[in-house]
Amino acid sequence: MLEKAVRGSEIRGPIPLKFIEEARERIKGKVLRTPLVRLNVDGPADIFLKLENLQPTGSFKVRGASNAIALAGPDARKRGVYTCSAGNMAQALAWQARQNKIPCTVIVPDNAPETKLEAIRRFGAKIIQASFDEVWKVVVTHRYPPLDGSVFVHPFADIRMMAGNGTAGLEVLEDLPDAESVVIPFGGGGLSVGIASAIRAKSPQTRIYAVEPETAAPLSASFAAGSAQEINRTPSFVDGIGGKSVLPEMWERARTLLLPLVVSLSEIAAAIKLLIERNRIVAEGAGAASVAAATTGRAGSGKIVCIVSGGNIDSSKLVKILAGGIP
């Protein structure tokens, strides 16, 4: 059934728990079961960190990419695969494609961090750089005509990706069954919808927050308007989240599962610095956004789990943040 619902056109709303549990068995041994650790700060909330930055490619994307490649079958080996990404999905698909000896091409924004580009090259994928608008067009249309002969794996609006990402939610509840809130970075929605689907199926009372940077918060705008919105996006050092719009197919899922939060760039930078100083954890901007929301009180009190989605940040940006600046 999952193979026939790659874009989710046959399934609306949450990802079925069965798909997520099947994905967990499918990717076992291919990804890390990441730890859940307490953030070493005092405050009104008891904050825990789900460390997806420890995955083989430095982000949660290996979960979905591993599931997608496993389900793509022999067709992918013959035709190759491709995706579009600011870097983390590109790395994850390239890494998994190399494991399976599948040709891989990635379309990345021309301002993608060098740290992520170096990793993509290391994993042997071909890189096509384009403007952010050109890359976003691929996101919206699910297609890049020059690569029509290859198998496209959407970076987030793909049910295989969301089911794989949702496996992190199963782990959260196993490690902290009484979690009151889970805070997840929101870029396109693949991580937040996947995790929220798993947690809501098993713990309906748990609040699921999706956090965006102030410079690009289309989910918050969509909730305010009651429909999927496109916004004016300002580029920033937070490159792993913050798109131009919420895709209509993702809005239909997100609106029933998520609560939107917005944090500032200075709050995200402060969270990156805090994670290093208190827990010796390196997070990229997107990965620290959840921590920024929790430590500023936006996610409430009680037991809060922050998904640290990735740790791929350029050294120069990290140095500036540690010195108290904003890249």
C-alpha positions in Angstrom: 0.0 0.0 0.0 2.8 2.4 0.9 4.5 1.9 -2.5 1.3 3.2 -4.2 1.1 6.2 -1.9 4.5 7.7 -2.5 3.2 11.3 -2.7 0.5 10.6 -0.2 -2.3 11.4 -2.7 -4.3 8.4 -1.4 -3.8 9.2 2.2 -4.7 12.5 3.9 -3.9 13.7 7.3 -1.5 11.9 9.7 0.9 9.2 8.4 -0.6 5.8 9.5 1.2 4.3 12.5 1.5 1.0 10.6 3.7 2.8 7.9 6.0 4.2 10.6 6.4 0.9 12.4 7.1 -0.8 9.1 9.7 1.8 8.3 11.4 1.2 11.6 11.9 -2.4 10.8 13.0 -1.5 7.2 15.8 0.9 8.3 16.9 -1.0 11.4 20.7 -1.2 11.4 21.0 1.6 8.7 20.4 4.5 11.1 21.3 5.4 14.7 18.8 5.1 17.5 19.7 8.5 18.8 19.8 9.2 22.6 17.5 11.4 24.5 19.5 13.5 27.0 18.5 16.3 29.5 19.6 19.9 28.7 21.8 21.1 31.5 19.8 24.3 32.4 17.5 25.3 35.2 14.1 26.7 34.5 10.4 26.2 34.5 10.6 23.3 32.0 12.4 20.0 32.1 14.0 20.0 28.7 15.3 16.9 26.9 17.2 16.7 23.6 16.6 14.1 20.9 20.0 14.2 19.2 19.4 13.6 15.5 22.6 15.6 14.8 24.4 12.3 15.7 23.1 10.5 12.7 25.8 9.3 10.1 25.3 12.4 7.9 24.6 14.8 10.8 20.9 15.0 10.5 17.6 13.2 10.8 17.2 13.0 7.0 18.9 9.6 6.9 15.8 8.1 8.4 13.5 9.1 5.6 16.1 8.6 2.9 16.9 5.1 4.0 13.2 4.2 3.9 12.7 5.8 0.6 15.7 4.1 -1.0 14.6 0.7 0.4 11.2 1.1 -1.1 12.4 2.5 -4.5 13.6 -1.0 -5.5 15.5 -2.1 -8.6 14.1 0.8 -10.6 16.3 3.2 -8.7 19.4 1.2 -9.4 18.7 1.3 -13.1 17.7 5.0 -13.4 19.4 6.6 -10.5 17.8 9.0 -7.9 17.7 12.7 -7.3 16.5 15.3 -4.8 16.6 19.0 -4.1 17.8 20.2 -0.8 19.7 22.9 1.1 22.1 20.2 2.1 20.9 17.7 4.7 18.5 15.7 2.5 21.1 15.9 -0.3 23.7 14.4 2.1 21.3 11.7 3.3 20.2 10.5 -0.1 23.8 10.6 -1.4 25.0 8.6 1.6 22.2 6.0 1.2 22.6 5.8 -2.6 26.3 5.1 -2.2 25.5 2.3 0.2 23.3 0.7 -2.4 25.5 1.6 -5.5 22.8 3.9 -7.0 23.7 6.9 -9.0 22.6 10.1 -7.2 22.2 13.8 -8.3 21.2 16.6 -5.9 20.0 20.1 -6.8 21.1 22.6 -4.1 20.7 26.3 -3.6 23.7 28.4 -4.7 24.1 29.6 -1.1 24.3 26.1 0.5 26.8 25.9 3.3 30.2 24.6 2.2 30.2 22.1 5.1 27.2 20.4 3.5 28.5 20.6 -0.1 31.8 19.0 1.0 29.8 16.1 2.5 27.7 15.7 -0.6 30.9 15.4 -2.7 32.4 13.0 -0.2 29.4 10.7 -0.6 29.8 10.7 -4.4 26.7 12.5 -5.6 26.6 14.9 -8.6 25.8 18.5 -7.5 23.7 20.9 -9.5 23.6 24.4 -8.0 20.7 26.7 -8.7 19.0 29.8 -7.2 16.8 29.3 -4.2 13.7 30.1 -6.4 14.7 27.4 -8.9 15.3 24.8 -6.2 11.9 25.8 -4.7 10.2 25.2 -8.0 11.4 21.6 -7.9 10.0 21.4 -4.4 6.6 22.6 -5.5 6.4 20.7 -8.9 8.1 17.5 -7.7 10.1 17.6 -10.9 13.3 18.7 -12.5 12.9 18.2 -16.3 16.6 17.5 -17.1 16.5 14.6 -14.7 13.1 13.1 -15.8 14.8 9.8 -16.4 15.7 9.4 -12.8 13.6 8.6 -9.7 12.7 11.8 -7.7 12.7 11.6 -3.9 11.0 14.6 -2.5 12.9 16.1 0.5 9.8 16.2 2.7 6.4 15.8 0.8 7.0 12.0 0.3 5.2 9.5 2.4 8.2 7.3 2.5 10.3 10.1 3.9 7.6 11.1 6.5 7.2 7.5 7.6 11.0 7.1 8.1 11.2 10.4 10.0 8.3 9.3 12.2 10.5 6.5 13.7 12.2 9.2 15.8 8.8 9.8 17.4 8.5 6.2 18.4 11.9 6.4 20.1 10.9 9.6 22.0 7.9 7.9 23.6 9.9 4.8 24.5 12.5 6.9 26.3 10.1 9.5 27.8 6.5 8.1 27.8 5.2 11.1 29.8 6.5 13.8 27.5 4.1 16.7 27.7 5.4 18.6 24.6 7.6 17.9 21.6 9.2 20.8 19.7 10.3 20.1 16.1 11.9 22.4 13.6 9.7 23.1 10.6 11.1 23.5 7.1 8.8 21.7 4.7 7.0 19.6 7.3 8.4 16.1 6.6 10.0 15.8 10.1 7.3 17.4 12.1 4.4 15.6 10.4 6.2 12.3 10.6 7.0 12.6 14.3 3.6 14.1 15.2 1.8 11.2 13.4 3.7 8.7 15.5 3.3 10.5 18.8 -0.4 11.5 18.3 -1.2 7.8 17.5 0.3 6.6 20.8 0.0 9.7 23.1 -2.8 12.0 21.9 -2.5 14.3 24.8 1.1 15.3 23.9 1.4 18.8 22.4 3.4 19.0 19.2 5.0 22.3 18.3 6.5 23.2 15.0 9.1 26.0 15.2 10.2 28.4 12.4 12.7 31.3 12.3 11.2 34.9 12.2 12.8 35.4 8.7 10.8 32.6 7.1 7.7 31.4 8.9 5.1 30.3 6.3 3.5 27.8 8.7 2.7 30.5 11.2 1.3 32.6 8.4 -0.8 29.7 7.1 -2.3 29.1 10.6 -3.1 32.8 10.8 -4.8 32.8 7.4 -6.4 29.3 7.7 -4.9 28.1 4.4 -1.5 27.3 2.9 0.4 30.6 2.4 3.5 31.9 0.5 5.6 34.5 2.3 8.5 36.8 1.6 11.5 34.9 2.8 14.7 36.5 4.1 17.8 34.3 3.8 19.7 33.7 7.0 22.3 31.4 8.6 19.3 29.1 9.5 19.3 27.3 6.2 17.8 24.0 7.1 14.3 25.4 7.8 12.3 28.4 6.6 10.9 27.9 3.1 8.9 30.3 0.9 5.6 28.5 1.4 3.7 25.6 2.9 2.8 23.2 0.2 -1.0 22.6 0.0 -0.5 18.8 0.5 1.6 19.4 3.6 -0.8 22.0 5.0 -3.6 19.4 5.0 -1.4 17.3 7.3 0.2 20.0 9.4 -3.0 21.9 10.3 -4.4 18.9 12.3 -1.2 17.9 14.0 0.9 20.9 14.8 1.0 24.1 16.8 3.2 26.9 15.2 5.9 28.8 17.0 8.3 31.5 15.8 11.7 32.3 17.2 14.2 35.1 16.4 17.7 34.6 14.8 19.3 35.9 18.0 17.4 33.3 20.1 18.5 30.6 17.7 22.1 31.8 17.9 21.9 31.8 21.7 20.5 28.3 21.7 23.5 27.1 19.6 25.9 28.7 22.1 24.0 27.2 25.0 24.0 23.7 23.6 27.8 23.8 23.2 28.5 25.4 26.6 26.1 23.3 28.6 26.0 19.9 26.8 28.9 20.0 24.4 26.5 19.5 21.5 26.9 21.1 18.1 23.7 22.0 16.4 23.0 23.9 13.2 20.5 26.8 13.1 17.5 24.5 12.3 18.6 22.0 15.0 18.8 24.6 17.7 15.5 26.3 16.8 13.5 23.8 18.9 15.8 24.6 21.9 15.3 28.3 21.4 11.6 27.8 21.6 11.8 25.7 24.7 14.3 27.9 26.6 12.4 31.1 26.0 9.2 29.6 27.4 7.2 29.4 24.2 6.7 25.7 24.5 5.3 25.9 28.0 6.5 24.0 31.1 6.7 20.4 32.1 8.7 17.7 30.3 9.6 19.1 26.8 11.5 17.2 24.1 13.4 19.2 21.6 14.3 17.6 18.3 17.9 18.6 17.5 17.4 17.9 13.8 21.0 18.4 12.6 24.5 19.6 13.3 25.8 20.6 9.9 27.0 24.2 10.5 29.9 26.0 8.8 32.8 26.5 11.2 33.0 30.2 10.4 29.4 30.7 11.4 29.9 28.7 14.6 32.9 30.8 15.6 30.9 34.0 15.2 28.0 32.6 17.3 30.4 31.5 20.1 31.8 35.0 20.1 28.3 36.3 20.7 27.5 37.4 17.2 24.9 36.4 14.6 26.2 35.2 11.2 
